[in-house]
Amino acid sequence: MSVFVIAEAGANHDRDLSQARKLIDIAAQSGANAVKFQTYSSETLYAKNVDDFAGYKDINNLIKQIELPREWQKELFQYCSDVGIEFMSTPFDESAVQELYDLGVKRMKIAGFESTDPRFVKLVASTGLPIIFTSGIGSDLQQISETISWILEENKDADITVLHGNNAYPTPLRDSNICQIRKIIETQEYSDFFPCKFAVGISDHTEGILVPPLAVVNGATVVEKHFTISRSLTGPDHKFAIEPQELTEMVKNIRDSEQCLGLKENKFTDSEKEFKNATRSVVAKRDINPGECLTESNITTMRPFIEDAIPAKKYYQTLYKIAKNKIHKNQVILESDVQ
């Protein structure tokens, strides 16, 4: 199964519809599978008695400035269909969940900060759609298991994907903890710790494009990454997002990483077959006469290996056999030359 790449536009539309459409174009041209926005409201995201949050003064005013106009969603959904990429958006309130469901999205995404809220998780799960959730801030395996259990309470057959994520923006490389992906996968493979089987991916908030292909090598089958038209734009999410060329390169690196993951089932891969003769054969060090015993003084190993030759790995088994034919110096010794 090919890695599902989500190009996270988030709030980087800056409440400019043409910019939102441009982000969709960039995501589609990069080869990503989906482009994702976020559906939230300054009226429902933060409590009203909060003034200073995470270094932002008047957080509610900030949200008002970057929230996605709800009336855009139908147009953006259709535009995604027109250019051949899946439209996604993360809901953050009850009306957002219903709007996206009515719009016909294929799956729901639960953000990391919301995945520790059983009320909201169950609300999203009640849609019956496939669920992707980012592990909550500070999450361990126990929290992931609890979130999955909440989903299953609403939909016992839910299609679930868990995204390992560090919920700092940006995330320092030292805190990306990519090996957690392998730990989650191995825990569900070798124990009954989790209540069901699920896919595993990454929601990456590091700067640059190093982490996603590393995550794929560690087993991630979904990658989510923020992108922007330009990091020079104002707004809270532009500075840690990747730019268009980086997004294209990241998708290519992910696809290349996928090709590296295959297991060799045959003795030679297709690309090795034309080089298999570069291995060694048993070769005469000097002229050897019929009836002469083969010893370390008259045989050695050299390239190449040719059909019917004695392979180098049989050198020691060939010692003390008797030559049946005349063998010239530096000549490859055939199986038929000895007895």
C-alpha positions in Angstrom: 0.0 0.0 0.0 1.4 3.4 -1.0 2.1 6.0 1.7 -0.8 8.4 2.0 0.6 12.0 2.0 -1.5 14.8 3.4 -0.3 18.3 2.5 -1.5 20.3 5.5 -2.5 23.8 4.4 -4.0 24.6 7.8 -4.4 28.4 8.2 -1.9 29.3 5.5 -4.7 30.5 3.2 -4.6 33.8 5.2 -8.4 34.1 4.6 -7.7 34.7 0.9 -9.7 32.4 -1.3 -7.3 32.7 -4.3 -4.5 31.8 -2.0 -6.4 28.7 -0.7 -6.9 27.6 -4.3 -3.2 28.2 -5.0 -2.3 25.9 -2.0 -4.6 23.2 -3.5 -2.7 23.6 -6.9 0.6 23.2 -5.1 -0.4 20.2 -3.2 -1.9 18.5 -6.3 1.2 19.2 -8.4 3.5 17.9 -5.6 2.0 14.4 -5.9 0.4 14.5 -2.4 -2.8 12.4 -2.0 -4.8 15.0 0.0 -4.7 18.7 0.9 -6.1 19.5 4.4 -7.5 22.7 5.9 -8.8 23.3 9.4 -12.4 24.1 10.3 -12.6 26.1 13.5 -14.2 29.2 14.9 -13.0 31.9 17.3 -16.5 31.5 18.9 -16.0 27.8 19.9 -12.2 27.0 20.0 -11.0 28.9 23.1 -12.8 30.0 26.3 -13.5 33.7 26.5 -11.6 34.4 29.7 -8.3 33.4 28.1 -6.1 36.4 27.2 -2.5 35.1 26.9 -2.0 31.6 25.5 1.3 30.1 24.2 2.8 33.5 23.8 -0.1 35.0 21.9 -1.9 38.0 23.3 -5.7 37.8 22.7 -5.8 34.3 21.3 -9.4 34.6 20.3 -8.7 37.6 18.1 -5.8 35.7 16.4 -8.2 32.8 15.7 -10.7 35.2 14.2 -8.1 36.5 11.8 -7.0 33.0 10.5 -10.2 30.9 10.7 -11.4 29.3 7.4 -14.6 31.0 6.2 -17.1 28.1 6.3 -18.7 29.2 3.0 -15.5 28.4 1.2 -15.6 24.7 2.0 -18.0 23.6 -0.7 -16.0 25.5 -3.4 -12.7 24.2 -2.2 -14.0 20.7 -2.0 -15.2 20.9 -5.7 -11.9 22.6 -6.7 -9.9 19.7 -5.2 -12.1 17.3 -7.2 -11.4 19.3 -10.4 -7.6 19.1 -10.0 -7.5 15.5 -8.7 -6.7 15.7 -5.0 -8.7 14.7 -2.0 -10.1 17.5 0.2 -9.7 17.2 3.9 -10.3 19.5 6.9 -9.8 19.0 10.6 -13.0 19.8 12.5 -12.9 21.5 15.9 -16.5 21.9 16.8 -19.9 20.2 16.4 -21.0 22.2 13.4 -17.7 21.6 11.7 -18.1 17.8 12.0 -21.6 18.0 10.6 -20.6 20.3 7.7 -17.7 18.2 6.6 -19.8 15.0 6.8 -22.5 16.6 4.7 -19.9 17.9 2.3 -18.9 14.2 1.6 -15.3 14.0 2.9 -13.9 10.5 2.8 -12.3 10.6 6.3 -12.1 12.7 9.4 -9.0 14.0 11.1 -8.7 14.7 14.9 -5.9 17.0 15.9 -3.4 16.2 18.6 -4.7 18.6 21.2 -8.3 17.3 20.6 -7.4 13.6 20.7 -7.3 13.6 24.5 -10.9 14.8 24.7 -13.3 11.8 24.8 -16.4 13.9 24.2 -15.0 15.3 21.0 -13.4 12.1 19.9 -16.7 10.3 20.2 -18.5 13.0 18.3 -16.1 12.6 15.3 -16.3 8.8 15.5 -20.1 8.9 15.4 -19.9 9.9 11.7 -18.8 6.3 10.9 -16.1 7.7 8.6 -12.4 6.5 8.8 -10.6 8.3 11.5 -7.1 9.7 11.5 -5.9 11.1 14.8 -2.6 12.6 15.9 -1.5 11.3 19.3 -2.1 14.0 21.9 0.5 16.2 23.5 2.6 14.2 25.8 0.9 11.0 24.7 2.2 7.6 25.5 0.9 4.2 24.4 -1.7 4.2 27.2 -3.3 7.5 25.9 -3.3 6.2 22.3 -5.1 3.0 23.5 -7.7 5.2 25.4 -8.3 7.3 22.3 -8.8 4.2 20.2 -11.2 2.8 22.8 -13.3 6.0 22.7 -13.6 5.7 18.9 -14.6 2.0 19.1 -17.3 2.9 21.6 -19.0 4.8 18.8 -18.0 2.6 15.9 -16.8 -0.9 16.8 -15.6 -1.5 13.2 -13.8 1.9 12.8 -11.0 2.3 10.3 -8.3 4.0 12.4 -5.0 5.6 11.7 -2.8 6.9 14.5 -0.3 9.6 13.7 2.7 9.8 15.9 3.3 13.5 16.5 5.2 16.0 18.7 2.8 18.9 19.3 5.4 21.7 19.4 5.4 24.1 16.5 8.1 23.8 15.2 9.4 20.5 16.7 13.2 20.3 17.2 14.7 17.3 15.5 15.9 15.9 18.8 12.2 15.7 19.9 10.8 14.0 16.8 11.1 10.6 18.4 10.7 8.7 15.1 11.4 5.3 16.8 8.0 5.7 18.6 6.4 4.7 15.2 8.2 1.3 15.3 7.3 0.9 19.0 3.6 1.5 18.3 3.7 -1.0 15.4 5.5 -3.7 17.3 3.3 -3.3 20.3 0.2 -4.0 18.3 1.9 -6.9 16.4 3.3 -8.7 19.4 0.8 -8.0 22.2 -2.9 -7.4 22.8 -2.2 -4.0 24.5 -4.3 -2.1 21.9 -8.0 -2.8 21.5 -7.8 -3.2 17.7 -5.4 -3.1 14.7 -4.7 0.2 13.1 -2.4 1.9 10.6 0.4 4.1 11.9 1.8 7.3 10.4 3.3 10.7 11.4 2.2 14.3 11.8 5.5 16.0 11.4 6.1 19.5 12.7 9.8 19.7 12.3 11.4 22.2 9.9 12.6 20.8 6.6 11.9 17.5 4.9 14.2 15.0 6.6 11.8 13.4 9.0 9.0 12.1 6.7 11.0 9.6 4.7 12.7 8.4 7.9 9.3 7.9 9.3 8.3 5.8 6.3 11.4 3.6 6.7 10.2 3.1 10.3 6.8 1.9 9.1 4.7 5.1 8.7 1.9 4.6 6.0 0.5 8.1 6.4 2.5 11.4 6.4 1.0 14.8 7.3 3.2 17.9 6.8 2.4 21.6 6.9 3.2 23.6 3.7 2.9 27.2 2.6 3.3 29.3 -0.5 6.2 31.2 1.2 7.6 31.2 4.7 8.0 35.0 4.4 4.2 35.4 4.7 2.7 36.6 8.0 0.6 34.3 10.2 1.4 31.7 12.9 1.9 28.7 10.7 4.0 29.9 7.8 7.4 30.0 9.4 7.7 26.3 10.2 5.9 25.1 7.0 7.8 23.8 3.9 7.6 25.7 0.6 6.3 24.3 -2.7 9.6 22.9 -4.1 10.3 21.3 -0.7 6.8 19.7 -0.7 7.5 18.2 -4.1 10.9 17.0 -3.0 9.5 15.5 0.2 6.8 13.5 -1.7 9.5 12.2 -4.1 11.7 11.2 -1.2 8.8 9.4 0.4 8.1 7.5 -2.9 11.8 6.7 -3.2 11.8 5.4 0.4 8.9 3.1 -0.4 10.9 1.5 -3.2 13.7 0.8 -0.8 11.5 -1.2 1.6 11.0 -4.3 -0.5 12.2 -7.7 0.6 14.4 -9.7 -1.8 12.5 -12.9 -2.4 14.7 -14.3 -5.2 18.4 -15.1 -5.2 19.1 -12.2 -7.5 17.1 -9.0 -7.9 16.4 -8.0 -11.5 19.2 -5.4 -11.4 21.7 -7.9 -10.0 21.2 -10.5 -12.7 23.5 -8.9 -15.3 26.2 -8.6 -12.7 26.1 -12.1 -11.2 29.1 -13.2 -13.4 31.2 -10.7 -11.5 31.6 -13.2 -8.7 34.7 -15.5 -8.8 35.5 -19.0 -10.1 38.2 -21.5 -9.3 41.1 -20.8 -11.7 44.4 -22.5 -12.5 47.5 -20.8 -11.1 49.7 -22.6 -13.7 49.3 -25.2 -16.3 47.8 -28.4 -14.8 48.1 -31.8 -16.6 45.5 -34.6 -16.7 45.8 -36.8 -13.6 47.4 -34.0 -11.5 46.1 -33.3 -8.0 44.6 -29.9 -7.4 46.3 -28.1 -4.5 46.8 -24.6 -3.1 49.9 -24.4 -5.2 48.2 -24.8 -8.5 44.6 -23.4 -8.1 43.3 -20.0 -6.9 40.1 -17.9 -7.4 39.5 -15.1 -9.9 36.7 -13.3 -11.6 34.5 -13.9 -13.4 32.0 -16.8 -12.8 31.0 -18.4 -16.0 28.4 -21.1 -16.7 29.5 -24.6 -15.6 32.6 -23.2 -13.8 33.5 -24.2 -10.2 32.3 -21.3 -8.1 34.8 -19.7 -5.7 32.8 -20.9 -2.7 33.7 -24.5 -3.6 37.4 -23.8 -3.5 38.1 -25.9 -0.5 35.9 -28.8 -1.7 37.9 -28.7 -5.0 41.3 -29.2 -3.3 42.8 -32.7 -3.8 40.5 -33.5 -6.7 42.1 -34.9 -9.9 42.3 -33.0 -13.2 40.6 -34.9 -16.0 41.7 -32.5 -18.8 44.6 -30.2 -19.6 44.0 -26.9 -17.8 46.0 -23.9 -18.8 47.3 -21.1 -16.5 44.7 -18.5 -15.6 42.0 -20.7 -17.1 38.6 -21.0 -15.4 38.2 -24.6 -14.2 34.9 -26.2 -15.2 33.1 -28.9 -13.2 33.8 -31.2 -16.1 37.6 -30.7 -15.8 37.9 -32.5 -12.5 36.9 -35.8 -10.9 
